Amino acid sequence: MTATPGTTIVSGGSSGIGKAVVEGLQDRGRSAALLDLRMPPEDLLASDHVLFAHCDIADPVAVHGAIAQVRSQVARIDGLAACAGIGGAAARQSIGISQWDRVKAIVSVNLLGSYWLLEACATAMAEGGGSIVLVGSVLSRKGMAGMSAYSAAKGGIEGLTRSAAVELADRGIRVNCVLPGPILTPMSRTGFEADGLSVEQWTERMAESVPLNRVGVPQDVASTVLFLLDGASSYMTGASLMVDGGANVG
Ligand SMILES: NC(=O)c1ccc[n+]([C@@H]2O[C@H](COP(=O)([O-])OP(=O)(O)OC[C@H]3O[C@@H](n4cnc5c(N)ncnc54)[C@H](O)[C@@H]3O)[C@@H](O)[C@H]2O)c1
């Protein structure tokens, strides 16, 4: 890798974990380009070091277009934090047409979206190497009723990480993934509110199964993503790191 830091692509940078990654990059004086369906909060865009490109990561043409647009505006792309994702249950036992559409969306965004981003960013990084971090989930390791499609997509993220790490190593590109446990974000809020739980009820209930006795905040995951983007992790590739307060220790 060259000495001058380049720009990091952050998908899903408008909310939750992705937004915390962008803020962490800002704190370190690093440049970020957000790719999201939603506009980020205005204060995030106020910085000269933050770009925004509207993009549906489930669409490979849109992803390649957005990366090309960013590439034309910056000196170099040397990082990808693939944080965009959708949650939600898609019950296997009651599959119908509308349910199938939901399964397709979960796989298209959470797995294929990460694949398109990785492919486009690896091409853009070919000149000088870089670091790619995919955001999976502990649900690739642990079963949960109604989450078959999500678990399958997140399991794919771990496999994608391992093979891409081997494929891209000789180009100086590292690939790792982070597996969050329960993190309080707009995504988890949508899930527990649909189950009729308040934030207090959800955090109390989830904390019971977490040895560190609390749910996570976006910064807990972002700090691990930032470590994997950084040179401090330069001898790591193909790794999956759980960030779950110890809830899924084997
Ligand atoms: N919150 C948790 O408890 C938790 C646990 C495990 C894994 N995760 C994973 O962490 C990642 C971030 O989740 P979060 O909790 O911060 O969610 P969030 O909903 O707060 O943020 C997700 C962001 O992704 C964007 N996005 C969604 N679909 C998109 C698409 N097709 N194209 C572009 N952008 C899109 C959204 O607009 C949003 O800004 C996801 O991959 C999620 O699966 C979250």
The ligand as an SDF file (V2000), in Angstrom:
LIG
                    3D

 44 48  0  0  0  0  0  0  0  0999 V2000
  -28.3330   -3.8640   14.2590 N   0  0  0  0  0  0  0  0  0  0  0  0
  -28.0260   -5.1120   14.5390 C   0  0  0  0  0  0  0  0  0  0  0  0
  -28.3880   -5.6480   15.6100 O   0  0  0  0  0  0  0  0  0  0  0  0
  -27.2180   -5.9340   13.5660 C   0  0  0  0  0  0  0  0  0  0  0  0
  -26.8150   -7.2080   13.9800 C   0  0  0  0  0  0  0  0  0  0  0  0
  -26.0800   -7.9900   13.0950 C   0  0  0  0  0  0  0  0  0  0  0  0
  -25.7470   -7.5010   11.8440 C   0  0  0  0  0  0  0  0  0  0  0  0
  -26.1600   -6.2480   11.4730 N   0  0  0  0  0  0  0  0  0  0  0  0
  -25.7640   -5.8080   10.1300 C   0  0  0  0  0  0  0  0  0  0  0  0
  -25.1350   -4.5410   10.2280 O   0  0  0  0  0  0  0  0  0  0  0  0
  -25.3250   -3.8180    8.9980 C   0  0  0  0  0  0  0  0  0  0  0  0
  -25.8030   -2.4090    9.3130 C   0  0  0  0  0  0  0  0  0  0  0  0
  -27.0650   -2.5130    9.9610 O   0  0  0  0  0  0  0  0  0  0  0  0
  -27.6640   -1.3600   10.8960 P   0  0  0  0  0  0  0  0  0  0  0  0
  -28.1980   -2.0580   12.0880 O   0  0  0  0  0  0  0  0  0  0  0  0
  -26.6890   -0.2650   11.0400 O   0  0  0  0  0  0  0  0  0  0  0  0
  -28.9210   -0.9230   10.0030 O   0  0  0  0  0  0  0  0  0  0  0  0
  -29.5190    0.5000    9.5780 P   0  0  0  0  0  0  0  0  0  0  0  0
  -30.8670    0.1890    9.0420 O   0  0  0  0  0  0  0  0  0  0  0  0
  -29.3790    1.4900   10.6760 O   0  0  0  0  0  0  0  0  0  0  0  0
  -28.5590    0.9560    8.3840 O   0  0  0  0  0  0  0  0  0  0  0  0
  -28.5530    0.2720    7.1550 C   0  0  0  0  0  0  0  0  0  0  0  0
  -28.2860    1.2730    6.0350 C   0  0  0  0  0  0  0  0  0  0  0  0
  -28.2410    0.5290    4.8060 O   0  0  0  0  0  0  0  0  0  0  0  0
  -28.9710    1.2460    3.8270 C   0  0  0  0  0  0  0  0  0  0  0  0
  -29.4600    0.3220    2.8080 N   0  0  0  0  0  0  0  0  0  0  0  0
  -30.3910   -0.6530    2.9450 C   0  0  0  0  0  0  0  0  0  0  0  0
  -30.6120   -1.2650    1.7730 N   0  0  0  0  0  0  0  0  0  0  0  0
  -29.8000   -0.6630    0.8710 C   0  0  0  0  0  0  0  0  0  0  0  0
  -29.5750   -0.8400   -0.5200 C   0  0  0  0  0  0  0  0  0  0  0  0
  -30.2440   -1.7710   -1.2370 N   0  0  0  0  0  0  0  0  0  0  0  0
  -28.6700   -0.0490   -1.1480 N   0  0  0  0  0  0  0  0  0  0  0  0
  -27.9960    0.9050   -0.4460 C   0  0  0  0  0  0  0  0  0  0  0  0
  -28.1690    1.1320    0.8710 N   0  0  0  0  0  0  0  0  0  0  0  0
  -29.0740    0.3570    1.5090 C   0  0  0  0  0  0  0  0  0  0  0  0
  -30.1050    1.9110    4.5870 C   0  0  0  0  0  0  0  0  0  0  0  0
  -30.6770    3.0090    3.8530 O   0  0  0  0  0  0  0  0  0  0  0  0
  -29.4050    2.3280    5.8690 C   0  0  0  0  0  0  0  0  0  0  0  0
  -28.8500    3.6210    5.7620 O   0  0  0  0  0  0  0  0  0  0  0  0
  -26.3030   -4.6530    8.1660 C   0  0  0  0  0  0  0  0  0  0  0  0
  -25.5720   -5.3980    7.2110 O   0  0  0  0  0  0  0  0  0  0  0  0
  -26.9310   -5.5750    9.1850 C   0  0  0  0  0  0  0  0  0  0  0  0
  -27.3810   -6.7850    8.5960 O   0  0  0  0  0  0  0  0  0  0  0  0
  -26.8840   -5.4440   12.3020 C   0  0  0  0  0  0  0  0  0  0  0  0
  1  2  1  0
  2  3  2  0
  2  4  1  0
  4  5  1  0
  4 44  2  0
  5  6  2  0
  6  7  1  0
  7  8  2  0
  8  9  1  0
  8 44  1  0
  9 10  1  0
  9 42  1  0
 10 11  1  0
 11 12  1  0
 11 40  1  0
 12 13  1  0
 13 14  1  0
 14 15  2  0
 14 16  1  0
 14 17  1  0
 17 18  1  0
 18 19  2  0
 18 20  1  0
 18 21  1  0
 21 22  1  0
 22 23  1  0
 23 24  1  0
 23 38  1  0
 24 25  1  0
 25 26  1  0
 25 36  1  0
 26 27  1  0
 26 35  1  0
 27 28  2  0
 28 29  1  0
 29 30  1  0
 29 35  2  0
 30 31  1  0
 30 32  2  0
 32 33  1  0
 33 34  2  0
 34 35  1  0
 36 37  1  0
 36 38  1  0
 38 39  1  0
 40 41  1  0
 40 42  1  0
 42 43  1  0
M  CHG  2   8   1  16  -1
M  END
$$$$
